[in-house]
Structure formats: C-alpha cells, structure tokens
Amino acid sequence: ELLPASSTDITFDNNTSLTNYCPCRWDRILLTGTTTELIMDDASMSGALRGIMATNEAPIELIDSDFDNNLVSVYLNNFSTGGSFNGSYLKVDGCSFDATVAPSTICYSSSSVNMSTVYPTSSICGDPTMDIIVKNSVDVHVGHENYDPNTFENNSGNDKTAIVPDASRVYVRNNLFYGVTAICSDNDSKLIVGGTLAQGNIIEDCSAYFNESAMFFEENYMSGSSLELTEPQYEEVATGYDKGTEFNNNSFYESDLFIDGNGNPDESTLIIYDNIFTFTEVEMIDYPVKFGGIFPNLRRITFHSNDMVQNNNATLVKVEDCSYMLMANNDFDNLVYRTPSNGNEYKGVKWKNSVDGVVSNNYFRNFNRAMDVHGDNSGVNHVDGTQFTCNDFVNCYYP
C-alpha cells in the first residue's frame, strides 16, 4: 500500500499476519514522506518480494515480529539523521528472519518487478535473498541491548544475507546469526558490530564480508564462521571510536579471519587487540610500503595481546606482503607438539615478504616451527628491517 504524503501512521500488532493471500500478490509496504511511521509489534510477514521499502524519513519500529521467505524484508534508502530511536530510523528488536525456500520458488519474475534499484551495486553483496538492506543512510540500528535479540536464520540451505550496509553507517548489536551471510558491507560503509558485552552478537556457521568499510567489531562470539575484509578504511567509525578498523575482545572458535589490504598503502587501518582465537586462523596480506618517500606515522596493522590456540597443523597467523606491522604480547599455543619427522608443520607465525615490522614479546609453546620467516626466493632480503626481539619459545623444535 502506498501511504499518502501527509502524516499517516500504520500499525500491525496482536498477531497480525501479512501473508500472500493469493499467489504471490503481496508485494510490499511502501513508505513515503517525512512523518509516516510504521510499527509492527508481534506481527508476521511471509512470502513478500520486498517486505518494507522506505525512503526519506519514515520511522520504522519492528518488534517481536516474524519475517519469512521474503526476497527482501526491509529496504531503506537515503536516510540522514534524527528519528525516534537513538538517532535512527529503523528499530529492530526481538524479530526473527528465516529463509525456508529458495528465491526461485516465490514465483516472482524479474520482468514483473524491477529490483535493480534494490540490490547493492557491488558484486560482493549480490545475494538475491536479503533481510535488511541499508543504502546511503546513517544511524540505523539493528538490535539493542535493552531488548530481546533478533534472530537471522537459514533453515533451508539456500543462500541468505542478513544485513547489507551500502554506503551507510549501521549499528549491529545483540543479534543471533545462524547459517547465513551475517553482514555484507560495501562502498565506504561504517559499522559498529557489538560494542559491549551486552551488545555483542553471536555468529555461528556464517560468513561475513566487509569491502572498503571501516568497522568497530567488539565483544562478539564467532563459531564455525568466516570473516573477510578487503581494504579496511581509515575513517572514524562513530564518535568516540578511533579511526580505522578494530577487532577488540572478541571470541573466535573454529573460524577464519582473512584481511586483504588490496595494495592500498594507507596509514594505520587495522587493530586486532585482546581477542581469543581458538582453533582459528588469521591471515593478513598486501599492506605494502607507502610510496613517495613518506614514512607512515603509525603502524598500519597492530596485532597485540591476543590469545591463540590450535590443535592441528594449521598456521595460526599468516603475514604476507605487509609493511610496518606490529605483532606484540601475543600468546601462541599449538596444544600438540610434533617433531619434523612426521611431516607436519605446526607453525605459529608465517612471516613472508614483509618489511620493517616489529615482532616482540610474544610467547610460543609446543610448535614444530614457532616462526617461519622468508622472502620470495629472488635473492633479495624481503624481511629487511623487521625486528624479532624478546620472544619466548617453550618446547619448540625450531623456534
């Protein structure tokens, strides 16, 4: 329903069910104007093509409601500041989002509705089934510590993306993600994911992609999941947070963290501090020397005070083609000691083609090779200027 431009509010509550009452007829709730408000409290929406589409300044509150089988459940575009909830226009608390069927079974054809204005422009976030899309907007909150968590789940095995920030600033707090692409951000987005223990997210059996975005990622729990960052941005995420991308006080279990600087010689863009990595591998590549003779004023990667344990022959940390990196005060423990005779590597840190770094005051225990340091076999020393100082090696065959 297209609401009039004058002030008109719409409320669904008390177990309202918005389902497709004839084959694929339910399309969307389209909100326009600056004073229209939508409230869904204890309601449900199933099988919609675009559940809610809103532009300008339309406050939306989604509380304790269910969204099932929607190709796009919520789509926001061109919001600025203000709003009725903590400076945001979207309040999502205690809701569940679940995809149980493949997009092709919802019987909408691309010829009947033009979706080109909905999908993000980047190929990295091109999944056709999405829960919440936020484009060109700021101060959008998905989840809050004072309310029940939202649940994003996939019970079908079909691809599903939960939250898609595109050129937007989004707060993602107190959510549960199961078997989905939890977050896919792009185009200079700024994200606050977690923030305190009460605001942290649980991310299980998921993937997440952050492309050319700045992020503050704190107090989250990840299990069986994969995070990929490409070219983290050197920008202030929100008032009170440092510039760049930060991972602080998170717990990773049987997960992967992959960070690609994409050859961008920016200043200090990445801080990984005081996390617990259990059976988890961290890889950081392609942060080159800054060109033009300008010495960077800060380390571009800081990997500090992390606790890492592993129980197989995977490498805990891989650093390749990075410059001016600081790796200090970390605990590395492989749990299982193996001699070289069995053919397993059991490496703590692989440091390759990375110059002018500092690897200091780290603790290595129970490794075949605690550190594997080498260049590219071209006859040139490609770890030139890196300081390996004051590290502790216990029960390591090759320190």
Summary of the structure (lengths in Angstrom):
residues: 399
radius of gyration: 23.4
end to end distance: 67.9
largest distance: 77.9
contacts: 1429
relative contact order: 0.07
helix: 3%
strand: 47%
